[in-house]
Amino acid sequence: MNITIYIPRSGSKRIKLFIPYEMKDERELLKKMQTRFYHVSQKLWSVLNTSQNMDLLKKIFANKYKLIEEQKTVHQPKFTLNKESLLALSLAEQKLILKGYSPNTLKTYKSELASFLKYFENYDLKNVTKDMVESYIYYMITKYKMGDSKQNGAINAIKFYYEQVLNMPREYYDIQRPKRANQLPNTLSEEEVYKLINSPTNLKHKAILYTIYAAGLRLSELLNLRVKDIRSKETYIFIKGAKGKKDRHTVLSENLLNLLRKYYKNYRPSYWLFEGQDGGKYSASSIQSIFRKAQKESEANPWSTPHTLRHSFATHLLT
């Protein structure tokens, strides 16, 4: 097990490095360095790019690191679609809206389909074969370093277009998928969870983290909770329009109910259970900030996210 230090490209302002979660002592050493920063989305640490910092990293990590050239990110150039491709994209968007796909899915599918349509703008799309689609995916991976997540998004968008818009047979959808990364389960121990959700001194912040964990909620489900969804007499929480637009119930423990009652008496939310300063729905970015602050103060797994609490809830129910 080694720390990976990425040799910065010419002009790079930061030196990035990856520290495996198990190497806690080494992570604490890095935290003592000035200018260090943790990039949550990339799961990488970085420090200011100076020769002194590079020498210091090599010194404090001794024989526990490896150097790798930082790969240059190649962005797909901007493009415009011809009339036929714009019409195809419009039909796909109409079908997505009619089928009630989420705004995020709509945005992702439109972006991936636009790129796909541009690539095949001189072809009759009904004559594009499975091999041609796989060649396109291969081109995007090699040319623009398309990652696994984006690759799956592109394949799903293409599948939707052929199946739902063109009504083509299923043989067009059997496209090679990237292998799932072999990652450790994204959960926290019970001790980590306890420290994290009890870290906030602000009552609303604590109630938010408690509710995500104790009820096993997705972030979107928490944001959409209404005051009337807390069914205290029946001891459950009603989740309206959960994933797949299906309503469901989840548990309401006595501890969570008592905390929510205390929170309600102090804040008196009118409609949404957790409201912002203007009375509207709480924002996802605010909750992520609350979680990140609690994670740092409790020293829980730095790779964790609010969704990790949901995974931990399910795992702890089984143990």
N, C-alpha and C positions, 0 to 999 in steps of 0.2 A: 504494500500500500504506500503510494507516494503522493506528494503534493505536486500538482502540475503548475509550472510557471510558464506563461505564454510570452515568448520574446516579442516585444511590441514592434509593430511596423514603423517605418519612417514617418514621423509626424504624429504618432499616437501620443495622447496626453496621459494615458494610464497604463500601468503594468497590471495585467489581470492574472489571477491565479485561482486554482480550484483546490479546496482543502476538503478531503473526505470527512464526513460527519464524525466518524470515530476518532479522528485526530484532534481531540478537544484541547490538549495542552498546546499544540502548535497554533490552533486558532486563537488561543488566549495571547500567545506571543505576538501574533499579527495585530491584535486589537491594541497593543501598546504603541504601535507605529502611528505617527501622525499622517494625515491625509488618507487613512484607510477607509474603505467604503464597501458595503455589501450590496451587490446587484441582485435583487430578489428574483426577477424574471429569468436571469441567466444562471443563477445559483453560483455566482463567482464573486470573489473579493478583488479589490484593486487598490493600488496605491499610486501616487503621483509618479510619472515616468521620469526618473532621474537616475544617473549612474550610481549615486550614493544609495538610493533605495534598492536598486537591483543587487548591489553588493551586500547590503544588509539582509535582504531576503535569502541570499545564498548562504550567508553566515549563520543566521538563526535557525535555518532549516537543515543545515549541514548536509548529510547524505540522505535526506528524506525527500528530495525533490527531483523532478525531471524537467528539462527545458524543451518546449515545443514551439515551433514557429506559429505565430498568430495568423490565421487564415484571413485573407482579404474578403470582405463582404461585397458580392457583386449584385447590384440592384437591377431589376428588370427595367429597361427604359420605358418612358411614357409612350403611349400609342393611342391611335384613334381607330374606331371600328367602321367598316363600310356599312351601307344601308342594310344589307342582308343580315350581317352579324348583329346590328343594333336591333333589328326586328326579332331575331332569335333570342337575344337577351331579354327583350321586353316580354316576350311570350313566357320565358322561364320565370321572370319576376312576377308576372300575373298569376301563374300557377302556384308559385310559392306563397303568395299572399292569400289566394283562395283556399289553400290547404292549411293556412294558419301557422306557418313556420315563424319562429321567433325572429325579432329584428336582427339579432347577431348572426343567425343562420342565413337570413336573407342577404346580409352584407357580405358574408364569407362566400356564399355560392355565386353571387353576382360577380365578385372580384375574380374568383377562380374560373368561372365560365367565360368572362371577358377575355382572359389570357388564352384560354383554350380556343375560343372562337377566332381570335386574332391569328393564332398559329395555323388554323385550318380554314382561313377565310377564302381561299381559292378552291376549296373542295365542297362537294355536296355532302353535307354532314351525315346524311343517311348512308353514305357509302364509306364512311370512315370506319375501318375495322378495329377489332380489339388490338391487333399488333400495332396499328398506327397510334392508338391511344397510349399504349405502353411506351412507344417510342417518344411520344410527347412528354410523358412523365419522366422518362430517362433523361431527356433533353433538359427539363427543368431542374432535375437533381444535379446533373453534371455542370450545367451552365450557371445556374443561380443558387446552387447549394440548398435546394429545397429540403427542409427538415421533415421528419416523420409526421408531425402534426399537420403541417401544411400539405404534405403529400396525401394524407388521408382526406383532408378537406377537399382537395382537388378531385380525388377519385369519387367522393360522395357527390360532389356537384355534377360531375360528368354522368354518373349513374342516374341522378335525378333527371337530368336533361333528356337522356335517351329513354328512360322508362316512363317518366311522367309527361313529358312534352311531345316527344316523337313517337311514343308508344312502340319502341323497338323491343325485340325479344331479349330475354335475360342473358343470353350468351355474350352480349356486349358488356356486361357488368362484372364478369369474372376476371378482374384485373389484379395483378400481383400487388400485394400490400407489403409495406415495410414490416419487418419483424418487430415485435414489441420489445422495448428496451428492458433488460433484466435489472430492475431497480428494487431497492428495499421497499417494503410496504410503507406507505406514507401515513404513518400514525405516530401519536405521542403516547408515552407511558402514562399511567394514571397519576403518577407523581408530577410529571410535567404538566399535565392538564390542570391539576389542582393549583399548582403555582401560577400558571398562566392566567386562568380565569379569575383568580383572586388577586391578581396583581393590580388592576385598576383601583384607584381610590374614588373615582367618580362613579356614582351609583348607576347612572344610565349605561356607562361603558361596561361595568361589571355585569349588568343585567343582559346586555347584548351578547357578550361572550358566553355567559351561562346558558342563555336560551339556545344559541347555536349548538352547543355541546349537549346539553341535557335533553334536547328535543331532536337532535340529529338533523338539523336543518341545512339546506343549501342557502347560500347567501341571498339569492333572489327570493327564496321563501321567507326568510327573515324580514327582508325589506317590505314584502307585501302583507305582512301580518297586520290584521286590524285588531282593535281592542276587543271586539266581539268574538274574535276567533279563539280567545282564551276561555275555554269552557270549564270553569272551575268546578261546577257541580258535577259534571260528568267526568272530570279529571282527564281531559285530553285537549290537544290543540288542533284546531281545524285548519288544514292547509288547502286553500282554494287555488285551483289551477296550477298544481305542481308540475313536475316534468311530464311532458306528454299531455298537458292540459287536463290532467286528472286530479280530482279532489281526493284528499286522503286525511287520515287522522294520525297524530303522533302522540307520544306519551307526555304527560304533564305531572312531573313528580311533585311531592309535597314541598321539597326544598326550593324548587324553581318557582312554584306557586307563591310561596311566602316572599321570595325575593321580588317577584313581579308585583305583588300587592304593595310592598314597601316602595318600589319604584313608581307605581301608579299614584300613590298618595303624595309623592314629592313632585312629580312632573305633570300629572293630570293630562295625558295625551287625549286628544279629542276624537280622532278617527284611526290613524295609523298607530300601532303600538309603540313604535319608535319614530318619533318625528324630529325633524331638524329645527333650527332656530326660527325659521319662518312658518313653522307649522306643517310644512309639506313632508313628503316621505324622506326618510334618512337616506343618505347617499352611500353607494358601495365603496367609494374611495375613502369616506370617513371611517367606515367600519374596518377597512383594510389598514388604515392608519392606527386605529385603536388596537387592532390585533398585533401589528408590528411593534408598537411600543410595549405591549404586554409581553411579547415574545422576547424582546431584548432584556426587559427588566427581570423576567423569570429565567432567562438563559435556556429556554426550550430550544428544540431543534430549529436552527436558523433557516432550514429549507421549508418549514411548515407555513401554511396559509390558513385562512379561515375555514376552507373546505377540509383541512386536516382534522379539525375538531369533529366534523361529521363522520369521517372515516374512523376516528378514534372512538366515537360513540358506538358505532356498529361493532368494532373490534372488542370493546370492553363488555358489551352485552353478551358476547360469546365466551368470555373467559370467566 
